[in-house]
Amino acid sequence: MKGATVYLETQFSIFMVNKPGVLAQILRELAEAKINIVALTMTDSFEHGVMRLVGSGKEKVRGVLKRLNLQFSETEVLCVTLPNHAGALATVTGKLADAHINISYAYCTAGARGGRTTGVLKVADVAKAMKILEGNAASNHKKPNKNVRRSPASRK
């Protein structure tokens, strides 16, 4: 995992009514609160949708969601910053599979050409997953990996 940064982040699962304008309202409120969206995915059914969101400043995100009176849950997820090229996320998931760590779900940002992308993984054992990914990064660099960390927002 050469060049990867691994950190823990809070993901919000937001339960929304599936009707026009709801997503736009939520995203507008997050923007007005100066919350940067790191990664986002949506699932839907006929009556409701679930948006999974990782954003900067979990307290600010929580405040916006409460102000909008939305139902939501919070989950700790593993975020991996990767080079934006074919196979980068496959390498991470392969290392976790080899260590018998189940991945409940994953999604990632598209990133920019030649830039970086963020993979978000809900894993069964976060501590073990971080150890596996940290160990692989350290063995690739032949020195301790200083890239494994908590997100800046969680260190406050």
N, C-alpha and C positions, 0 to 999 in steps of 0.2 A: 504494500500500500504506500508506495513511495509518494511523498508529497501530500498525503491525506491528513486532514485535521478531523479528529473525532471529539465530539462533545455531547453533553446531555442538554436537552431543552424541554420546555413544557409545550405540549400540543393541546390545543383546545378543539374539542368536538362539539360543534354548534348545531343544534337541532332547529330547523327552520320550516315554516310553512312553505309549500311549493307553489308559489304564485309570483306573478311579475312584480319586480321592484324590490323584493326582500333582499336578495343578494346585493343589489346596488346600494341599498340603504346601509347595510352592514359595512360594506367596503368603503363607502363614503365616510361613515363615522370613524372607522379605523384610520383613514387618511387624515381626517381633521384632527385626530389625536396624535398625529405624527408617528404612527406605528408602521414600521416597515414589515411587509410580509416576506418571510424567508421562503416559505413553501406553503402550498395550498392544494387540496384536492376536494372534489365533491362527489357524493353519491346521491341518488335520488330514487324515490318511488312516486306513485301517483299523488300521494297526499303530503309527503314531507321530504326534506332533504337533510343531509348531514354534511357539513363543511368541516374538514380537518385542516387546522391552521397552525402554523408555527410563525410567530411574529416577535418583533423586538419589544421587550418590556412586558413580561407577563402580568404585572400589576395593572398596567395601562390597558392591556387587552381585556382582562377580567372586569375592569371598571366600565369599559364601553359595553361589554356584553350584558352586564347587570343593568346599566342605564337603559339599554334597549329591551330589557325584560325578556331575554332569550334564555332558553334552557341550554346548558352546556356542561361538559365534564372536562377534567384536566387529566392528562396522562404524561408520564415521563417517557420521552422517546430519544433514540440515539440518532444524532445527526452526523453525517460524514461529508466533509467537503472534498470533492474529487475533481480530477481533471475532466473536462467535458469531451470525452471520446468514447468510442464503442468499447464495451467490456468493463468499464470502470466500476459500475455498480455490480456487475456479475462477479468481479473479483472479490468484492466485500461479502456478497451473499454466499459465495463459495467457501470463504474462510469460516464464516459462521456455520454453514452446513457441515463442514468438516469437523467442527467442534460440537456438533449436535445441539446447536442453539436454534430454537424455532423462531421463525419470523412470522408474526401474525399478519402484518401487512407492511407495505413499503410504497413510497412514492418519491418523486424527485423533481427538482426544478429543471427547466430546459437549459438554463445557462446561456452564455454567449459563445460564439465561435472562438475557439482557442482559449476560452475563459474557464471558469470553474463552475461546478454544479453542486447542489446539496442534495444528498440522499437522506430521507427520513425513514427510519425503521422502528417498528414496534416489535421488540424482541422479548422473549420469555425471561431472559436473565441478563439484565443490563450490565451488571458488574462483570460477569463472565465475558460478555460480548466486548466490553471495553478492554478487558485484559487481553483477549485474543487479538483484537485489532491493534492495540498498543504494542503487544509483543511482536506482531508481524512487522509493524512499522519500525520498531527498534532493530529488529534483525536485518531489515533492508538498509538501515542507515549505519549500523554497527556502533550506535551510541544510544543513550537513553532518549526516548521520544518525549520531547517537550510540547508536542502538538496536541496531546490528549488533555482536555481541560473542560471545565464547565463553561457555559456561555457567559459572555460579559454581563448580561442582565442578571444571571443567577448568582454572581459573585458579590453583589451589593449587599 
